[in-house]
Amino acid sequence: MYTVKAVAQMLDLSEHAVRYYTDKGLIPSIIRDSNNSRLFNDDSVNWLIGVKILKQCGMSIKDIKDYADLCIEGDSTIQERYEIILRQRERALLQLQEAQKALDYLNAKSNKYLNIIEGVINDSSNPAKWPLNYELHEAWNELKKVGAK
Protein backbone atom coordinates (compact mmCIF):
# COMPACT_ATOMS: atom_id res chain seq x y z
CA MET A 1 0.00 0.00 0.00
CA TYR A 2 1.13 3.52 -0.83
CA THR A 3 0.25 6.86 0.74
CA VAL A 4 -0.75 9.96 -1.18
CA LYS A 5 2.73 11.34 -0.68
CA ALA A 6 4.44 8.16 -1.91
CA VAL A 7 2.24 7.90 -5.00
CA ALA A 8 2.70 11.59 -5.78
CA GLN A 9 6.48 11.19 -5.67
CA MET A 10 6.38 7.94 -7.62
CA LEU A 11 4.32 9.46 -10.45
CA ASP A 12 5.69 13.01 -10.35
CA LEU A 13 2.31 14.44 -9.44
CA SER A 14 1.47 16.91 -6.71
CA GLU A 15 -0.27 15.53 -3.64
CA HIS A 16 -3.08 17.93 -4.44
CA ALA A 17 -3.49 16.40 -7.93
CA VAL A 18 -3.61 12.88 -6.47
CA ARG A 19 -6.30 13.92 -3.99
CA TYR A 20 -8.21 15.82 -6.68
CA TYR A 21 -8.25 12.81 -9.02
CA THR A 22 -9.48 10.55 -6.25
CA ASP A 23 -12.14 13.07 -5.19
CA LYS A 24 -13.40 13.24 -8.78
CA GLY A 25 -13.88 9.48 -8.79
CA LEU A 26 -11.18 8.79 -11.37
CA ILE A 27 -9.49 6.14 -9.24
CA PRO A 28 -12.03 3.39 -8.55
CA SER A 29 -9.76 1.15 -6.50
CA ILE A 30 -8.95 3.71 -3.79
CA ILE A 31 -8.82 2.35 -0.26
CA ARG A 32 -9.27 4.27 3.00
CA ASP A 33 -7.59 3.33 6.26
CA SER A 34 -9.09 3.64 9.76
CA ASN A 35 -8.19 7.36 9.77
CA ASN A 36 -9.93 7.82 6.41
CA SER A 37 -6.57 8.46 4.73
CA ARG A 38 -6.28 7.39 1.12
CA LEU A 39 -4.20 4.30 0.43
CA PHE A 40 -3.21 3.09 -3.01
CA ASN A 41 -2.53 -0.44 -4.18
CA ASP A 42 -0.94 -1.41 -7.49
CA ASP A 43 -4.30 -1.23 -9.27
CA SER A 44 -4.99 2.30 -8.07
CA VAL A 45 -1.45 3.33 -9.07
CA ASN A 46 -2.20 1.98 -12.56
CA TRP A 47 -5.41 4.04 -12.67
CA LEU A 48 -3.45 7.14 -11.64
CA ILE A 49 -0.89 6.49 -14.37
CA GLY A 50 -3.73 6.25 -16.90
CA VAL A 51 -5.32 9.47 -15.63
CA LYS A 52 -1.98 11.28 -15.73
CA ILE A 53 -1.36 10.24 -19.33
CA LEU A 54 -4.85 11.22 -20.49
CA LYS A 55 -4.53 14.57 -18.67
CA GLN A 56 -1.16 15.16 -20.36
CA CYS A 57 -2.94 14.51 -23.66
CA GLY A 58 -5.23 17.42 -22.81
CA MET A 59 -8.30 15.37 -21.95
CA SER A 60 -10.81 17.04 -19.63
CA ILE A 61 -11.59 15.61 -16.22
CA LYS A 62 -15.16 14.93 -17.40
CA ASP A 63 -13.93 12.92 -20.39
CA ILE A 64 -11.42 11.05 -18.21
CA LYS A 65 -14.25 10.22 -15.79
CA ASP A 66 -16.44 9.00 -18.64
CA TYR A 67 -13.54 6.95 -19.98
CA ALA A 68 -12.78 5.46 -16.54
CA ASP A 69 -16.45 4.60 -15.99
CA LEU A 70 -16.53 2.84 -19.34
CA CYS A 71 -13.36 0.91 -18.48
CA ILE A 72 -15.02 -0.29 -15.28
CA GLU A 73 -18.04 -1.46 -17.28
CA GLY A 74 -15.76 -3.71 -19.28
CA ASP A 75 -15.12 -4.87 -22.82
CA SER A 76 -18.63 -4.04 -24.03
CA THR A 77 -17.56 -0.35 -23.96
CA ILE A 78 -14.47 -0.64 -26.16
CA GLN A 79 -16.16 1.18 -29.07
CA GLU A 80 -17.22 4.07 -26.82
CA ARG A 81 -13.73 4.33 -25.32
CA TYR A 82 -12.29 4.32 -28.83
CA GLU A 83 -14.56 7.24 -29.76
CA ILE A 84 -13.43 9.22 -26.70
CA ILE A 85 -9.81 8.66 -27.71
CA LEU A 86 -10.54 9.67 -31.33
CA ARG A 87 -12.20 12.91 -30.18
CA GLN A 88 -9.19 13.74 -28.02
CA ARG A 89 -6.87 12.86 -30.90
CA GLU A 90 -8.71 15.41 -33.08
CA ARG A 91 -8.34 18.07 -30.37
CA ALA A 92 -4.64 17.28 -30.07
CA LEU A 93 -4.22 17.48 -33.83
CA LEU A 94 -5.82 20.94 -33.90
CA GLN A 95 -3.52 22.06 -31.07
CA LEU A 96 -0.55 20.69 -32.97
CA GLN A 97 -1.56 22.62 -36.08
CA GLU A 98 -1.90 25.82 -34.05
CA ALA A 99 1.48 25.20 -32.44
CA GLN A 100 3.00 24.64 -35.90
CA LYS A 101 1.59 27.98 -37.07
CA ALA A 102 3.09 29.69 -34.05
CA LEU A 103 6.44 27.97 -34.64
CA ASP A 104 6.41 28.97 -38.31
CA TYR A 105 5.76 32.59 -37.32
CA LEU A 106 8.51 32.55 -34.70
CA ASN A 107 10.96 30.96 -37.15
CA ALA A 108 10.21 33.66 -39.71
CA LYS A 109 10.50 36.35 -37.03
CA SER A 110 13.83 34.99 -35.73
CA ASN A 111 15.20 34.81 -39.29
CA LYS A 112 14.14 38.41 -39.79
CA TYR A 113 15.99 39.41 -36.61
CA LEU A 114 19.12 37.60 -37.79
CA ASN A 115 18.94 39.56 -41.04
CA ILE A 116 18.56 42.77 -39.03
CA ILE A 117 21.52 41.85 -36.78
CA GLU A 118 23.67 40.99 -39.81
CA GLY A 119 22.76 44.29 -41.47
CA VAL A 120 20.99 42.66 -44.41
CA ILE A 121 17.74 44.55 -43.73
CA ASN A 122 16.61 47.48 -41.60
CA ASP A 123 14.68 46.97 -38.39
CA SER A 124 10.98 47.15 -39.24
CA SER A 125 9.82 44.93 -36.39
CA ASN A 126 9.81 47.54 -33.62
CA PRO A 127 6.33 49.14 -33.33
CA ALA A 128 7.97 52.31 -31.98
CA LYS A 129 9.53 52.80 -35.43
CA TRP A 130 6.45 52.07 -37.53
CA PRO A 131 4.81 54.85 -39.50
CA LEU A 132 1.13 55.35 -38.89
CA ASN A 133 -1.03 52.43 -40.20
CA TYR A 134 2.04 50.57 -41.42
CA GLU A 135 2.06 48.25 -38.38
CA LEU A 136 -1.35 46.78 -39.08
CA HIS A 137 -0.61 46.16 -42.72
CA GLU A 138 2.78 44.48 -42.29
CA ALA A 139 1.83 42.56 -39.15
CA TRP A 140 -1.33 41.30 -40.81
CA ASN A 141 0.54 40.22 -43.94
CA GLU A 142 3.14 38.38 -41.85
CA LEU A 143 0.44 36.61 -39.90
CA LYS A 144 -1.40 35.63 -43.09
CA LYS A 145 1.81 34.11 -44.50
CA VAL A 146 2.00 31.66 -41.59
CA GLY A 147 -1.74 31.05 -41.50
CA ALA A 148 -2.54 32.67 -38.16
CA LYS A 149 -6.05 33.86 -37.47
Secondary structure as GFF3:
##gff-version 3
##sequence-region A 1 149
A	DSSP	alpha_helix	4	11	.	.	.	ID=ss1
A	DSSP	alpha_helix	15	23	.	.	.	ID=ss2
A	DSSP	beta_strand	31	32	.	.	.	ID=ss3
A	DSSP	beta_strand	38	39	.	.	.	ID=ss4
A	DSSP	alpha_helix	42	56	.	.	.	ID=ss5
A	DSSP	alpha_helix	61	73	.	.	.	ID=ss6
A	DSSP	three_ten_helix	75	77	.	.	.	ID=ss7
A	DSSP	alpha_helix	78	117	.	.	.	ID=ss8
A	DSSP	three_ten_helix	127	129	.	.	.	ID=ss9
A	DSSP	alpha_helix	134	145	.	.	.	ID=ss10
###
